[in-house]
Amino acid sequence: MTVTSERNQPVEWVHKPAGISDVPGFESGMRYVRRLPGVQGDRHFHPGGHEWFTVVSGSLEFTNGDQPVKLLTAGQGDYIAPGVIHCGRNPSSDETVVLLLFYLKPIDQPLIVYA
């Protein structure tokens, strides 16, 4: 079976979502995202939430709002501002891309909204 979307992939938490005592009303989390070869991530945004990630291995074609598409490789990453629609695609035909992602979001907002 060929996987063409990331939406139903399991979540691999490094640090499960938890409240932050120094930032009332917000929670943070950290997780790995593994995208199989050729998989296009779904366009989405995070209401009120900040997201940072780095590519651990492989490469990612990344679209962040209206910025030009970037090709990010191991050691590179990006920041996504609240409400900005973004997505990524693994351009490889044979290598899984691994990302380490961190987010900070309001507790009363969903983590992700598909665009």
VOGU-3710 file (C-alpha; in Angstrom, 3 decimals, decimal comma):
1> mtvtsernqp> 0,000/0,000/0,000  1,351/3,438/-0,932  1,028/6,140/1,704  0,206/9,472/0,115  -0,855/11,513/3,156  0,550/12,051/6,637  -2,840/12,517/8,303  -3,212/8,951/9,616  0,403/8,332/10,621  1,129/7,537/14,291
11> vewvhkpagi> 2,443/10,328/16,526  5,840/9,654/18,127  5,973/11,990/21,150  9,305/12,912/22,736  7,515/15,137/25,250  3,719/14,807/25,378  1,651/18,005/25,446  1,808/19,558/28,886  1,053/22,890/30,494  3,895/25,306/31,143
21> sdvpgfesgm> 3,920/26,906/34,577  5,870/29,955/33,364  3,461/30,615/30,475  -0,094/30,372/31,868  -2,714/29,234/29,367  -0,197/27,569/27,036  1,072/24,043/26,520  4,063/22,673/24,674  5,051/19,396/23,082  7,883/17,822/21,144
31> ryvrrlpgvq> 7,636/14,944/18,689  9,268/13,175/15,824  7,579/13,269/12,433  8,587/10,569/9,953  7,440/11,094/6,407  7,839/8,205/3,984  9,370/8,686/0,513  7,172/10,779/-1,778  4,619/11,644/0,920  3,063/15,115/0,723
41> gdrhfhpggh> 1,992/16,576/4,070  -1,479/18,090/4,299  -1,771/21,902/4,257  -2,562/23,029/7,799  -2,089/25,739/10,417  -1,951/26,110/14,187  -4,397/28,663/15,662  -2,436/30,825/18,081  0,388/28,265/18,125  4,088/28,581/17,338
51> ewftvvsgsl> 5,983/25,687/15,750  9,703/25,056/15,249  11,322/22,040/13,627  14,639/20,705/12,447  15,359/18,005/9,878  17,137/15,128/11,643  17,720/13,064/8,493  16,652/13,134/4,861  15,296/16,198/3,095  12,026/18,132/3,052
61> eftngdqpvk> 10,491/20,484/0,501  8,799/22,975/2,814  6,175/25,621/2,078  5,720/28,219/4,836  2,905/30,639/4,056  3,629/32,724/0,971  7,414/32,210/1,149  9,152/30,372/-1,708  9,438/26,584/-1,297  12,625/25,648/0,589
71> lltagqgdyi> 14,594/22,421/0,350  15,726/21,658/3,901  18,277/18,964/4,735  19,661/17,463/7,957  20,508/20,181/10,468  18,261/22,793/8,864  14,842/23,839/10,095  12,246/26,576/10,200  9,792/28,496/12,390  6,069/28,678/11,607
81> apgvihcgrn> 4,149/31,634/13,042  0,611/31,224/14,449  -2,083/30,853/11,793  0,329/30,456/8,851  -0,671/27,697/6,419  2,234/25,362/5,747  3,095/21,873/4,505  6,039/19,734/3,530  6,839/16,966/1,084  9,478/14,285/1,158
91> pssdetvvll> 11,029/14,558/-2,322  13,015/11,330/-1,998  12,001/8,120/-3,738  13,796/5,918/-1,210  14,577/7,736/2,075  12,257/8,586/4,976  12,640/12,150/6,243  12,729/12,552/10,028  11,831/15,864/11,692  12,026/16,890/15,338
101> lfylkpidqp> 9,173/19,315/15,985  8,415/21,560/18,967  5,271/23,614/19,485  3,856/26,137/21,919  0,106/26,742/21,716  -2,845/28,093/23,710  -4,455/25,316/25,760  -7,919/26,279/24,496  -6,988/26,008/20,786  -6,675/22,863/18,650
111> livya> -3,150/21,731/17,811  -3,840/21,502/14,090  -6,483/22,690/11,624  -6,377/21,341/8,062  -6,637/23,988/5,353
//
